[in-house]
Structure formats: structure tokens, C-alpha cells
Amino acid sequence: MNQLTKEKRKQIVASLVEGNSIRATARMTGVSNPTILKLLCDLGAACTKYQDAAFRNLSCKRIQCDEIWSFCYAKEKNVPKKKKGKFGYGDVWTWTALCADTKLVPSWYIGYRDLKSAKLFLSDLAGRLANRVQLTTDGHRAYLEAVETVFGADIDYAQIIKIYGLEENRKAEIRYSQGVCIGAEQKKINGKPESRHVSTSFVERQNLTMRMSMRRFTRLTNAFSKKIDNLACAVALHFMYYNFCRIHLSLRVTPAMAAGITTKLWEIDDIVGLLDGSTEKKI
């Protein structure tokens, strides 16, 4: 790490946040794979720490949540017997929360798609909010008990349940894609959620951004994380760049600026500066 110049670090980070793989980044920068992974892990930890401290007492009003699938080490069916059932081997789900107004992603959690993960994810989200919010999720059952446990009655909560059909000419695509969405049903669970704001469209669009910006999430390729720690660091770096550096087209500012967390547009230099503390002194 000490052998890399700040300019070289910046070049590596710029490549990673635009969706390039470790190997592609190595070819473009002339830096070895282990060195790039070491930088990713160190910087990912720094990004996690910074965002954990910065995303507190948020004045969000409307939150959308969703989960996105990926796999680690091997696909679930190919995981060796001795590693079956161990976290970090096979299916992995990344839970994300997005503020519908500022497009900020204040909380995420990497785990299983089960009740325990849902509770841990929502507990982290609840600890970052300053006031009562309207929450929308999909129809995943784990949300029902998790929201009740974490928020109690202090939330306006609704689920949006999409109804899928199947066109005759899309039968061949069943393996890789859902059927055609032929409708959606709003289901009010708690409080008084406003019907016009019951939606998961923004957070679902964020899923696409994740798949396009992190090679590890690209589907139908040989791209995946070999270690769960590498996946966690890649996700932290992605959200650091998304929240602080990437100008949202509809907002004309970054999500962090829209949420009042920072008044300046961050550069990749600022992210790299988290490693030596220079960014925290400057901002």
C-alpha cells in the first residue's frame, strides 16, 4: 500500500467504481491483483467507517427498501459439502435502503434473505433516522415481523406486491428473468402511508446501478467475489462513490449534498484521502 502513489490509487478506484473487474483494473493500471485487493479492503473499511459516522440523525421522510442477490465463492448448487451452510459460501443478499427524496443510500446489510438479516438491517436503518418515516418494501414476508419488531407503531408502512404473468414468447427466458409485470397491489400494513408514495421504483433502479457499477454483481458472467469480506468492501466503496461523488441526474447534485450531509462535490481524491485522514481534515 505504501508503495502506491496517490495518483495510482485514484486510478485504481476510478476503474473499480465504474464496474471494472480486478483483473481488468490490473491490466489498465499495471498494478498486481493482490495489491488492488489490498487497496480495496483498506479503502472499503475506511468508507464503511466514514459513512457509519456521517449517516446519523437523517431527516428522511420516505424510505424504500429492497434486497439484491449475488453469490460468493461459488453458486449455491456448487458449494462443497464441507462449506454448505456457512455464510460467505453460495447465495448472498445485500439489503439496501434508499431515501426517495434525496436518493441517498444510508444503510445496507449483507446477509441471508431471512428474518434475522431483515431485523439487523432495519435496526441499523432505524438508528440513523431522526423522525418517523413512510417505509415501502416488496412483499417479502420477513419485512412484516422485522418492521414490527424494530419500529413498532412508530412508522407508516406499506408493501407493494407486484403481480407477474407470462407471455407465450417469453417462456425461454423463464430461467433468467421474471414474468411480465401485469399489475401491482398496495397493501397498507401500519400507520397512514400516502398511497401516491407507496413505491419501490427508486430502490429497484438502485439495484441496476449496483449491477452496472460493481463487476461482482454482474449476472450471467464469471464475475463474483471469492471472499465475503471483499464483497463487503466493494459495496462500501460503491456507496461511498454513489452517495458523495456521483451527481444524480434528476437532482443535479450528489445524494449526500441533497441530504445536507456535505456542501461540496467529492472527488475520488477525497475518497482516497480517507486512508490517511486528509479528507476528514479538509471536509
C-alpha positions as CSV (number, residue, x, y, z in Angstrom):
1,M,0.0,0.0,0.0
2,N,2.8,2.5,0.9
3,Q,4.4,1.8,-2.5
4,L,1.4,3.1,-4.4
5,T,1.3,6.8,-5.2
6,K,-2.0,8.7,-4.5
7,E,-2.4,9.1,-8.3
8,K,-2.1,5.4,-8.8
9,R,-4.7,4.8,-6.0
10,K,-7.0,7.2,-7.6
11,Q,-6.6,5.5,-11.0
12,I,-7.4,2.1,-9.4
13,V,-10.5,3.4,-7.5
14,A,-11.8,5.2,-10.7
15,S,-11.6,1.9,-12.5
16,L,-13.3,-0.1,-9.8
17,V,-16.3,2.2,-9.2
18,E,-17.0,2.2,-13.0
19,G,-17.7,-1.5,-12.9
20,N,-14.3,-3.0,-14.0
21,S,-13.1,-6.3,-12.6
22,I,-9.9,-6.7,-10.5
23,R,-8.2,-8.3,-13.5
24,A,-9.2,-5.5,-15.9
25,T,-8.1,-2.9,-13.4
26,A,-4.7,-4.7,-13.1
27,R,-4.3,-4.6,-16.9
28,M,-5.2,-0.9,-17.1
29,T,-3.1,0.3,-14.2
30,G,-0.2,-2.1,-14.3
31,V,-0.8,-3.0,-10.6
32,S,-0.9,-6.6,-9.4
33,N,-4.2,-8.2,-8.3
34,P,-3.2,-8.7,-4.7
35,T,-2.2,-5.0,-4.4
36,I,-5.5,-3.9,-5.8
37,L,-7.4,-6.2,-3.4
38,K,-5.4,-4.8,-0.5
39,L,-6.3,-1.3,-1.5
40,L,-10.0,-2.3,-1.9
41,C,-10.1,-3.9,1.5
42,D,-8.4,-1.0,3.3
43,L,-10.4,1.7,1.5
44,G,-13.6,-0.3,1.9
45,A,-13.1,-0.4,5.6
46,A,-12.4,3.4,5.7
47,C,-15.6,4.1,3.6
48,T,-17.7,1.9,5.9
49,K,-16.3,3.8,9.0
50,Y,-16.9,7.2,7.5
51,Q,-20.4,6.6,6.3
52,D,-21.4,4.9,9.5
53,A,-20.5,8.1,11.4
54,A,-21.9,10.5,8.7
55,F,-25.3,8.9,8.3
56,R,-26.8,9.8,11.6
57,N,-29.9,11.9,12.6
58,L,-31.1,11.9,9.0
59,S,-34.2,13.8,8.2
60,C,-35.5,11.4,5.6
61,K,-39.3,11.2,5.1
62,R,-39.8,8.4,2.6
63,I,-37.7,5.2,2.6
64,Q,-37.7,2.4,0.1
65,C,-36.1,-1.0,0.8
66,D,-35.1,-4.0,-1.3
67,E,-32.7,-6.9,-1.5
68,I,-30.4,-7.8,-4.3
69,W,-28.9,-11.3,-4.9
70,S,-25.3,-12.3,-5.6
71,F,-23.2,-15.2,-4.8
72,C,-19.8,-15.7,-3.1
73,Y,-17.1,-18.3,-3.6
74,A,-19.5,-20.5,-5.8
75,K,-23.1,-20.7,-6.8
76,E,-25.3,-22.4,-4.1
77,K,-25.5,-25.7,-6.0
78,N,-21.7,-25.9,-6.5
79,V,-20.7,-25.2,-2.9
80,P,-18.7,-28.1,-1.5
81,K,-20.4,-30.1,1.3
82,K,-17.9,-29.1,3.9
83,K,-18.8,-25.4,3.3
84,K,-22.5,-25.8,2.9
85,G,-24.5,-23.6,5.3
86,K,-21.5,-21.4,6.1
87,F,-22.1,-17.7,5.5
88,G,-20.0,-16.4,2.6
89,Y,-20.4,-19.5,0.5
90,G,-23.2,-19.6,-2.0
91,D,-26.2,-17.2,-2.1
92,V,-25.6,-13.8,-0.5
93,W,-28.2,-11.0,-0.3
94,T,-27.5,-7.3,0.0
95,W,-30.3,-5.3,1.7
96,T,-30.5,-1.7,0.8
97,A,-32.5,1.3,2.0
98,L,-32.9,4.4,-0.2
99,C,-34.3,7.9,0.6
100,A,-36.9,8.6,-2.1
101,D,-36.3,12.3,-1.9
102,T,-32.5,12.6,-1.8
103,K,-31.7,9.2,-3.4
104,L,-29.2,8.7,-0.5
105,V,-28.5,5.1,0.5
106,P,-27.9,5.5,4.2
107,S,-28.0,1.8,5.2
108,W,-27.2,-1.6,3.7
109,Y,-26.6,-5.1,5.1
110,I,-25.0,-8.2,3.6
111,G,-26.5,-11.4,4.8
112,Y,-29.1,-14.0,4.0
113,R,-32.7,-13.3,2.8
114,D,-34.2,-14.3,6.2
115,L,-35.8,-12.7,9.2
116,K,-32.6,-12.3,11.2
117,S,-31.0,-10.4,8.4
118,A,-34.1,-8.3,8.0
119,K,-34.1,-7.3,11.7
120,L,-30.4,-6.5,11.7
121,F,-30.8,-4.4,8.5
122,L,-33.8,-2.4,9.8
123,S,-32.3,-1.9,13.2
124,D,-29.3,-0.2,11.6
125,L,-31.6,1.9,9.4
126,A,-33.8,2.9,12.4
127,G,-30.7,4.1,14.3
128,R,-29.9,6.6,11.5
129,L,-33.3,8.3,11.2
130,A,-34.3,11.4,13.1
131,N,-38.1,11.2,12.7
132,R,-41.0,9.0,11.7
133,V,-40.8,7.9,8.1
134,Q,-43.0,6.3,5.4
135,L,-41.5,2.9,4.5
136,T,-42.2,0.9,1.4
137,T,-40.9,-2.7,0.7
138,D,-41.8,-5.5,-1.6
139,G,-44.0,-8.4,-0.3
140,H,-41.1,-10.4,1.2
141,R,-42.6,-11.9,4.4
142,A,-39.5,-11.2,6.6
143,Y,-40.2,-7.5,6.5
144,L,-43.6,-7.9,8.3
145,E,-42.1,-9.1,11.6
146,A,-38.9,-7.2,11.3
147,V,-40.7,-3.8,10.8
148,E,-43.0,-4.6,13.7
149,T,-40.0,-5.6,16.0
150,V,-37.8,-2.6,15.1
151,F,-40.3,0.3,14.6
152,G,-43.4,-0.9,16.4
153,A,-46.2,1.6,15.7
154,D,-43.8,4.5,15.0
155,I,-43.9,4.1,11.3
156,D,-46.1,4.5,8.2
157,Y,-45.5,1.2,6.4
158,A,-46.9,-0.3,3.2
159,Q,-45.9,-3.1,0.9
160,I,-46.2,-3.1,-2.9
161,I,-46.9,-6.6,-4.3
162,K,-46.3,-7.0,-8.0
163,I,-48.3,-9.5,-10.0
164,Y,-46.5,-11.3,-12.7
165,G,-47.8,-13.1,-15.8
166,L,-46.0,-15.0,-18.6
167,E,-46.2,-14.3,-22.3
168,E,-46.0,-17.3,-24.6
169,N,-43.0,-15.9,-26.4
170,R,-41.1,-15.4,-23.2
171,K,-41.1,-19.0,-22.0
172,A,-37.5,-19.5,-23.0
173,E,-36.5,-16.6,-20.7
174,I,-38.0,-18.0,-17.6
175,R,-34.7,-19.2,-16.2
176,Y,-33.1,-15.8,-16.1
177,S,-36.0,-13.3,-15.8
178,Q,-39.3,-12.8,-14.1
179,G,-42.5,-12.8,-16.0
180,V,-44.2,-9.7,-17.3
181,C,-45.5,-7.4,-14.5
182,I,-49.2,-7.2,-15.2
183,G,-50.1,-5.2,-12.1
184,A,-49.3,-4.1,-8.6
185,E,-51.2,-4.2,-5.3
186,Q,-50.6,-1.8,-2.4
187,K,-51.0,-3.3,1.0
188,K,-51.1,-0.9,4.0
189,I,-49.5,-2.5,7.0
190,N,-49.1,0.2,9.6
191,G,-49.9,3.8,10.2
192,K,-51.2,6.1,7.4
193,P,-48.8,5.7,4.4
194,E,-49.7,8.0,1.5
195,S,-50.8,5.9,-1.4
196,R,-49.0,8.1,-4.0
197,H,-45.7,7.5,-2.3
198,V,-46.0,3.7,-2.0
199,S,-43.4,2.6,-4.4
200,T,-40.1,0.7,-4.7
201,S,-39.1,2.1,-8.1
202,F,-36.2,4.1,-6.9
203,V,-34.6,1.4,-4.9
204,E,-35.1,-1.1,-7.7
205,R,-33.3,1.3,-10.0
206,Q,-30.5,1.4,-7.5
207,N,-30.2,-2.4,-7.9
208,L,-29.4,-1.8,-11.6
209,T,-26.9,0.8,-10.7
210,M,-25.2,-1.7,-8.4
211,R,-25.1,-4.4,-11.1
212,M,-23.6,-1.9,-13.6
213,S,-21.1,-0.3,-11.1
214,M,-19.8,-3.4,-9.4
215,R,-18.4,-6.2,-11.5
216,R,-19.2,-8.7,-8.7
217,F,-22.9,-8.2,-9.2
218,T,-23.0,-8.7,-12.9
219,R,-25.2,-11.6,-13.8
220,L,-24.6,-14.4,-16.3
221,T,-20.8,-13.9,-16.3
222,N,-17.9,-15.4,-14.4
223,A,-17.7,-12.3,-12.2
224,F,-18.1,-13.0,-8.4
225,S,-16.5,-12.5,-5.1
226,K,-14.3,-15.3,-3.7
227,K,-14.4,-13.9,-0.2
228,I,-17.3,-12.2,1.6
229,D,-15.0,-9.6,3.1
230,N,-14.1,-8.5,-0.5
231,L,-17.7,-8.2,-1.4
232,A,-18.5,-6.1,1.7
233,C,-15.6,-3.7,0.9
234,A,-16.7,-3.4,-2.7
235,V,-20.2,-2.5,-1.6
236,A,-18.9,0.1,0.9
237,L,-16.7,1.7,-1.8
238,H,-19.6,1.7,-4.3
239,F,-21.9,3.5,-1.9
240,M,-19.2,6.0,-1.0
241,Y,-18.8,6.9,-4.6
242,Y,-22.6,6.9,-5.3
243,N,-23.5,9.0,-2.3
244,F,-20.7,11.5,-2.3
245,C,-19.2,11.7,-5.8
246,R,-21.8,10.8,-8.4
247,I,-24.1,13.6,-9.4
248,H,-27.7,12.3,-9.6
249,L,-29.2,13.4,-13.0
250,S,-32.6,14.3,-11.6
251,L,-31.2,16.2,-8.5
252,R,-28.2,17.8,-10.2
253,V,-26.2,17.2,-7.0
254,T,-25.0,14.1,-5.2
255,P,-27.3,12.3,-2.8
256,A,-25.1,13.4,0.1
257,M,-25.4,17.0,-0.9
258,A,-29.2,16.7,-1.3
259,A,-29.4,15.2,2.2
260,G,-27.3,18.0,3.7
261,I,-24.5,15.8,4.8
262,T,-21.9,17.7,2.8
263,T,-21.8,21.0,1.0
264,K,-19.2,20.0,-1.6
265,L,-18.9,17.7,-4.5
266,W,-16.5,15.0,-3.6
267,E,-13.8,13.7,-5.9
268,I,-12.1,10.3,-6.0
269,D,-9.2,12.1,-4.4
270,D,-11.3,12.7,-1.3
271,I,-12.3,9.0,-1.1
272,V,-8.6,8.0,-1.4
273,G,-7.8,10.6,1.3
274,L,-9.9,8.6,3.8
275,L,-6.9,6.3,4.1
276,D,-4.6,8.9,5.6
277,G,-7.2,11.1,7.2
278,S,-6.6,14.1,4.9
279,T,-10.2,14.1,3.7
280,E,-11.7,14.3,7.2
281,K,-9.5,17.3,7.9
282,K,-10.5,19.1,4.8
283,I,-14.2,18.5,4.9
